[in-house]
């Protein structure tokens, strides 16, 4: 039986799903669904590239590394609070940061590329569409659990309130997880089509990952403009500052990929 909570706008929140004696967090469940979808996308990308690598192991390890990186990054954003009482916070199911997930997943993919004897840029290219879709599906978990990952108050007709969410609010606010989910679908489609074009034209590796860094960086920067995160870095939120770095890194990688000798880029 599912425990249903109705918000003032008529939306139903499911912070936890109860199945007999088993209680599942809706955020964790959506993250798991996102990883499953990412697995099928990565496997399809490997197939069209003619790459023989274990997509299941890659998604599993990268997903765990991303979650660990996301959690650690969130905790280290407020180090004094974390080190004052570290253990309960370390194992809490609340509080994850997009930037940390990118860092953790990136490191894991580099290690796995070496394990499967692949070019690191080839691995990152193949994983980019899967990462975009998996992230978007995970954001739906933020929405249905009402975990506070929403935006500022709005009078727009699709504004939502979360009076009974994990982090409640009675204001009608921007449902930013929905925005990010829709953006993720678009980013996935762009990257997948770009991948097909790069394969057809024998473009060097790195182009897809560069596009991922640029597009996701822009999308996250824009969403942060209407999110309730504190501004700490020259008027930017931490996520916006990281988004600027992501965009610059993507542009630099794109230039490098085009200028580097073909044999240094391809697997």
N, C-alpha and C positions, 0 to 999 in steps of 0.2 A: 504494500500500500504506500502511496506517495503522500507525503505531507505537503499540502498546498497552502500558499500564503498569497492573498489577493492584495495588491497595492491599490492606492487610491485611484489610479488611472485605469484599473481593470486588468493590469498585467499580473500574471501569476509568477511568484518567485519560488524557486526550489533550491535553497541553500544546501539542503541535504535530502537525499532520497532514501526512504526506508523500505527495505525489502525483508520482511520478517524481522529477524534479529540483526540483520546486516544494515549498516548505515553508510551510505556513500556520499562524499562531498561532490556536488554537481560540477564544481570547477575542475577537480581532479578527473572526473568522468569525461568531461569535454576535452581535457588535455589528452587523455588516452585515445579518444576518438580522433582527435587531430593527428596524433602519432600514427594511428592506423591508416588514415588517409594519406599521410606523408609517405608511408611505406609503399603504398600502391603507386603513388606518383614517382617516387625515386626508382622503383623497380621498372616502371615504364620508360623512364628516362635512360636508365642503364641499357634497356633492351634496344632502344632506337640508336644508341651510341655504340652498341656491340660490346659493352663492358660486362665482364663476368665478375661480379662482386656481390657479397651477401647484403642485400638491401635491408633485410630484417635486422641483422646485427648492427648495421650502421645506424639505422633509425633508433633502435633501442638504446645504444650507447650514447649517441648524440642527444637524444631526448633527455636522458638522465643527466648528462653533462650540462645541458641547457637549463634544466630545472635547478640544478645545484648552483650554477653560475648566477641564475636569476635571483635565487634566494639570498646568496652571499652578497651580491651587489646591493640588494635592497637593504640588508642589515648594515652594510658598511656606509650607506648614505647617512646614517646617524650613528657613528661609532661610539660616542659616549653612552648613548642609551643601550646599545648592543652589549658593550663590555661591562656595563653595570649589572646585567643579568643575562648572560649569553645563552645558556642551555635551553630555557623555555622558548626563547625567540628563535633559536636555531632550528628547532623541530616543530615550529608552528606551521600550520597549513595556510596562513595568511601572509601576504606581502611578497610580491615577486616583481622583478624589474626586467623590462624588455631588453635593456642594454646588456645586463648580465647574462641573459639567455643567449644573445648573439655571441658574446665573448666565449662562454662555455661551449656552445655548439661549434664555434669556429675552431677552437683548440682541439676538440674531439675529432673533427673532420680532418684536420691536418695530420693527426696521429694515425687515423684510420686510413688515410691516403697512403701513408708509408707502409702500413700493414698489408694493404691490398695491392701494393706496387703500382699506384696510380699517380699521375701528375696531381699535385695539390690543387691547381686551378681547375683541372678537369673534375675533381671531386666536388669542389665548391660550386662549379657551374651546374652540375647534375643535381646537387642538393638544394639549390636556390628556389626553384618552383615549389618543391615539397615543403621547404621551410615557410614560404609565404602562406600556403594554404593551411598548414598545421597551426601556425600562429593565429590566423583568422578564426579558425574553429575554436581554439582555446579561449579566444575573447568572448565567445558566446557563453562560456562558463562563468566569466565575470558578470555578464548581464543577468543570467538566471539565478545567480546566487546573491546578487546585490552586494558585491564585496567592496563597493566604494570607488570603483574604477570608472566613475561617470564624470560628466562635465559640469559646467557652471549652470546656474538657473537660466531657463529660457521660456519664452512665451510661444514658441513654435508649436504647431499642433501635435507633433510627434514627441514632445517632451514627456518624460516619465518621472514618476516619484517612486522611491524605494523605502517606504516607512517601516517595513518589516524585513529589510535586507540585513545582511551581516553588518554592514555599515549603513545605518538608516539615514534617510532624508525625506522630509515631507515636501520639499520644493520640487517643482517640475524642472528637471535638468536635461541637458543633452545626453542621450544614450550613446556615449562615445564608443562603447564596445560594438554597437551595430555599425557605426561609421567605419571602424577598423576592420570589421568582418567584410563589409562591402569592398573596402579598399583592398583587402587581402585577395579577394576573388579576382579583382581587376589586375592586381600585380601578378598573381599566378598566371592569368591568361596572357599577359604581356610577355612574361618570362618564358612561358612554354612556346609561344609563337616565335619569339626571338631565338630560342634554342633551335627550333626547326630550321629557321633561316640560316643560323650560323653553321649548322651541320651541312646544309645544302651548299653554302658558299665556301665551306672549309675554312671558316674564320678561326683565328687563334683562340685558345682557351682563355678564360678570364672575362670575356665580354658579358656573359650572363650574370656572373657574380658582381661585376662592376655595376650593372644595371640594377641588380637587387639592392646594393648598398645605396645607390642614388635615390631610387624610387621609394624604398621603405623609409629612408631618412627624411625625404620631403613629406611623405604621408604622416609620419610620426610628429614631425615638427609642427605641421598644421593642426593636427588633433590636439597637441599640447596647448595650443592657443585658447582652447575652450575647456581645458581640464583643470581640476582644482588642485594642482600640484604647486608647491612653493617655488618662487623664483629666487635663485641663489647665485647664478653665474652671469654677471653683466646683464641682469634683467631676464635671463633665460632660465627655464627649468633645467634640471640635470639631464632629462631626456632630450630636451631641445639642443643642449650643448653637445650631447653625444650624437644627435642627428646631424649636426653640422659636420662633425668629424667623419661620420659615415658617408655623407655626400662628397666631402673632399677626398676621402680614401677611394671612393668609387670612381671619381673622375681621374685620379692619379692612376688607378689600376687600368682604366680604359685606355689612357694614353700609353701606358707601358705595354699593354697587350697588343696595341697596334704597331708600336715601334720595335718591340723585341723581336729577335730572329725567330722564325717559325719553329725551329727545332728546340728552342728553350721553352716554348709555350705548350706545345702539344704533348700528349702522353707518349 
